Amino acid sequence: MEELYGFSSSGATDAPVYSMETNQTGENMLSPAGNYPVVSGFPSGFAEHMFGSTATGQLLSGSSGISDADSMVPEEEVSSAIRAKIASHPLYPKLLQAYIDCQKVGAPPEIVKVLDEISGESSEVCNRSTAFIPPCFGADPELDHFMENYCEMLVKYKSDLSKPFDEATTFLNSIKTQLSHLCNVVSVFTLLYTSLLVIVLFISVF
């Protein structure tokens, strides 16, 4: 799921980060609110002067223990929360449909049929979920921006993906038409040749 939508959850203590590798210039365009710089520590001389070398080691050891305790929160909880926010977003059905449309490009008819069934079932699930939890657009501007950009990216990707298939289909149809005309011409010449042969045989008999 994370690979599909282009976001990552580095840890449970991090706020949800919705990022797209495209459209990034310099710092992350979709960086979360509250992403403040973290001071790694005091200068060693100052810490030893104030607390002593032993106390400094204990202080750093205690900080490491707190960090380890915080990191024990399962990352699955963060991933589940992000997935839930995406699935409940008003643009999620559009995003899902755009993704399915990409999968349908160049697929065999039986696969297209399966994808259409999946699309219908997903639409029903989204409609049922929004009936209980009405979607709220604008509650998370970063997520709104992410969903809009990703929908546009998938639509463009589908268009670019369809172009060579459309060109190949047009070319094959043109070849088929030319072959059909050629077969018709050959049939006409065959008929004329047969008619002339019959006439020659008839004349030779008499």
C-alpha positions, 0 to 999 in steps of 0.5 A: 500500500505504501509503495502504491501511494508513495508515502512512508511511515518511518516510525510510530512517533512520526506524523503521517507523511504524504510524499510523492517523489515527483514534484519535489524541489528542495525540501519536501513539499508535503512535509508534516506540520510540526516537523521541527529541528531536533537538537541532538545534544549539548557540546561534550565539554559543557555537559561534562562541566555541568554534570560530570562524565559519569552523569553525562553517560547516564543522561545519554543512556536514559535518553536512549532508553526513552527513545527505544521505549517510544519506538516499541509502538508497532509501525502497523498502527501508523500504517493502518491509520494512514490507510484509513485516512486515505480510504475515507478521503472523498477522492479515494474512489477516483484514485482507485478508479484511476489505478484500475484504469491503468491496470486495464490498459493492454489487459486481456478481456477476461482480466478487464472483466475481473477489474470491472467487477473489483471496481464495482465492489470497491465502489459499493464498499466506499458508498457504504463506508461514507454512509456511516462516516461522511467524507470531509474535504479540507480537514487535512490539506496535505492529504487533500493535496496528495490525493489530488496530485496522485489522481492527476498523475495516474490519469496522465500515466494511463493516457501515456500508457494507452498511446502506444496501444492506440497507435498499434491498434490503428496500424493493425486496423490499417493493415487489415483494411489494406489486406481486405482490399488486396484480397478483393482485387485478387478475387476480381482478377481471378474471376476475370482470368477464369472467365477469359479461360472459359471463353478461350476454351469455348472458341477453341471447341468451335 
